[in-house]
Amino acid sequence: MAVETPCGEFRTSYAAERSIFRTRNSARAALLGILVAAAAPALVNSYFISILIQIGYFSIAALGLNVLVGLSGQISIGHAAFYGFGGFASVFISSRLGVPVPLSVLLAGFVTSAAGLIFALPALRIKGLYLAIATLAAQAILEDFFARAGWFTGGASGVLANPYEMFGFAFDSDRSYYYVVLAHLLAALLLVSNLQRTRVGRAFVAVRDHYLSAEMMGINLAEYRLLAFLVAAFFAGIGGALQAHYLQFVSIEGITLMLSVQFLAMIIIGGLGSVSGTVMGATFIVLLPQVLNCIVTRASELLHLSFNLVGSLPLIREMATGLAIMLFLALEPEGLARRWRRIKTYWKVYPFGYQS
C-alpha cells in the first residue's frame, strides 16, 4: 500500500506559524548540530578550535548586520567600527570600572548600541547609496576616535583585556573559551530567529520590501530603521567584546574598512535575511584565508617560484573575497542558505528530482 506524504506548506494553526522549526526533522537536526558543536573540543585539535571560536564571534556580529541589511534593507559599510567599539568598551568597563567580564560583554553591546544611535539618527531619512556613504563616514569617524582616544583604546599600543571569568573559573584556554562563544552564539541565533517571527521582524521586512506600502499600513519607518541600527550595533558590540577577551588584547590595527567588507561578504555569501546562512557565510570567510594559505604555500613549493608568493597572501585574500562576492551575486544571489535548501529538497523528493 502506497503511503502518501504531504508536500508544501500546511500550517493550520497560529502555533505552527510561530514555530521556529518547520518540521520535527528540522528540530532534531538542530539538536544534533548543537550536540556535535558541544563535543567539538574533544574531536578536534586546538588549531581548529581557534578557527571555530573565530567563526563564532564573527557570526554574532554578522547576525546584527544581517538584521540591518537582510531584514530591514539598509546598507552599512561601517560595521567593523562598531565591532571594534564593542571590544574597547568591554575592556574599559571590566578593567577601569571593575565590572565582571561576563557582565561587561553584555554592557558593551548596549554601549555600542548607544554609539550606533548617534550615527543612526542623521541617517534615518536617507537610503541607498547615500546611506552607504553615511555609514562609511561613521567608520572613518570612529577610526579617528580610536586613534586619538588613548584613555579608551590605548592608542596605537592597544590595551590588555581581562580573561573571561565566571564563578571563580577562568576561561583562559581555547577549549574552555569555546563554550563561552558557543553559548553566546546560540543565544544570538535564538534571539534573531525569534525576532524574525515577531511584529518587529515583520515590520523590518515590510520596510525592506516596500517602504511606502509599509508607511501606509501605519509602520513608523524612522522608528524601525533606528531599531534595526541599534540591533546591528548591539550584536556587533557583543562579537567584538568576545574577540577582545579571547585574545586578551585589542587594538585599532584590525578595525579597518576591509573588515566591514568582510562582514558584508558573510551575509551576502550566506544569504541575506537568513540566520543559518549567516553562520555559513562567516564559516566561508574565516576558512577562505586558511584554504588560500595552503594553496599558495603548496604552489610556491611545487613551482619553485623565484618571487615571494606567500608575501602576497594578504592581497590574494582581499582579491578572493571580492571575487567570491561577485560570483555569489551573479550565480547564487540568495547565498549558501538557498543552496542548502535546494540540497535538502533534492534528497526529500529523490529519485523524483523533477518535482523540486
C-alpha positions, -999 to +999 in steps of 0.1 A: +000+000+000+014+034-010+020+059+017+011+095+008+033+122+022+023+158+021+043+183+002+042+220+005+033+242+034+004+231+056+002+253+087-032+251+102-027+270+135-010+301+148+012+278+169+026+262+138+031+296+122+051+308+152+072+277+154+109+282+147+113+248+131+091+239+101+093+202+108+103+178+135+132+167+115+145+203+114+143+204+152+161+171+155+188+183+131+193+215+151+196+195+183+221+171+167+241+201+155+242+216+190+254+182+204+281+179+178+292+215+184+293+208+221+315+178+215+339+196+191+367+203+216+370+165+222+371+158+185+395+184+170+428+199+179+435+234+194+441+249+159+406+240+147+391+251+180+406+286+175+390+286+140+356+276+154+359+304+181+367+329+153+336+317+133+315+321+165+322+357+173+322+368+137+288+351+132+274+370+162+285+403+147+273+393+112+239+384+126+234+420+136+244+432+102+220+407+086+192+422+106+201+457+093+208+447+057+189+415+051+158+422+071+153+460+070+171+466+037+196+493+050+231+491+038+260+496+062+298+498+054+308+508+089+300+476+108+336+469+117+338+502+136+310+492+160+326+457+162+358+474+175+339+498+197+324+468+215+358+453+222+372+486+236+340+492+256+341+458+273+378+461+282+372+496+296+342+485+316+359+455+330+393+469+336+386+505+346+352+501+363+358+467+379+327+450+363+329+412+359+338+403+323+305+383+316+285+414+325+309+438+307+304+418+275+267+424+277+271+460+287+294+465+257+265+456+235+243+482+250+271+509+250+277+501+213+240+505+206+242+539+222+271+548+199+252+534+170+223+557+179+245+588+174+252+578+138+218+563+131+198+595+138+212+616+110+209+586+086+172+580+092+159+599+062+184+587+036+187+554+018+206+536-009+240+550-019+236+580+004+231+557+034+262+537+024+283+569+023+269+579+057+279+546+073+313+549+056+317+583+073+308+566+106+336+541+100+361+569+094+350+590+124+352+561+148+386+550+134+399+585+141+383+585+175+400+552+183+434+566+173+430+598+194+412+585+225+441+568+242+422+568+275+397+545+259+417+525+234+453+527+244+460+545+212+484+528+188+496+504+216+462+489+223+450+477+256+451+444+275+418+426+283+410+406+313+403+369+308+367+357+309+360+345+344+328+332+359+322+318+395+360+318+401+368+298+369+389+314+342+380+305+306+416+313+295+422+283+272+408+277+237+388+246+248+371+264+277+365+297+259+350+278+230+320+271+252+317+308+261+315+317+224+291+288+217+267+299+244+266+335+231+262+323+195+233+300+204+216+328+224+222+352+194+208+327+169+177+322+191+171+359+196+174+367+159+152+337+149+125+348+173+129+384+161+121+374+126+087+360+137+076+390+158+058+421+148+091+439+148+107+414+124+077+415+100+078+453+101+115+452+092+107+430+061+078+454+051+102+484+053+127+465+032+103+453+005+082+484+000+086+513+025+058+533+010+033+505+015+046+499+050+042+535+059+006+534+046-001+504+069+010+525+099+045+514+103+068+542+116+097+540+091+121+561+113+114+540+144+120+507+128+151+518+108+165+532+140+157+499+159+175+479+131+206+501+136+205+495+173+201+458+170+230+456+145+253+477+168+243+455+198+254+423+182+285+439+167+295+450+202+289+415+217+311+400+189+339+425+193+338+421+231+341+383+228+371+386+205+388+411+228+386+388+258+396+358+238+428+374+225+431+393+258+442+422+238+425+447+215+440+474+192+429+496+164+451+477+139+424+453+127+394+477+127+395+487+091+372+491+061+383+457+049+368+441+079+335+459+072+336+445+037+342+410+051+311+413+073+291+423+042+306+393+024+295+370+052+258+379+048+259+381+010+276+347+006+255+331+034+222+347+023+206+380+031+179+376+058+189+340+067+200+332+102+216+299+093+231+314+062+249+340+083+268+312+101+276+296+067+289+329+053+311+335+084+324+300+081+332+306+044+350+339+050+370+325+080+381+294+062+389+311+029+422+326+041+432+292+056+425+274+023+443+301+003+473+299+026+476+261+020+472+266-018+497+294-021+522+277+002+519+244-017+521+262-051+553+280-041+569+247-031+559+228-062+566+255-087+598+268-070+588+304-077+616+330-076+593+357-062+577+356-027+542+344-035+535+339+002+542+375+009+514+385-015+489+364+005+471+394+021+464+409-014+453+375-026+429+372+003+413+405-005+410+397-042+395+363-034+369+379-010+359+404-037+357+376-063+336+355-040+311+383-035+308+389-073+303+352-080+276+347-054+258+379-065+259+367-101+253+329-097+237+325-063+221+358-051+204+341-022+236+326-010+246+294+006+213+292+025+193+287-007+218+262-020+214+242+012+176+244+009+179+230-027+201+202-015+176+192+012+147+194-013+165+172-037+170+144-012+135+149+001+119+141-033+147+117-045+146+100-070+119+122-084+141+152-089+118+169-114+094+177-085+120+201-070 
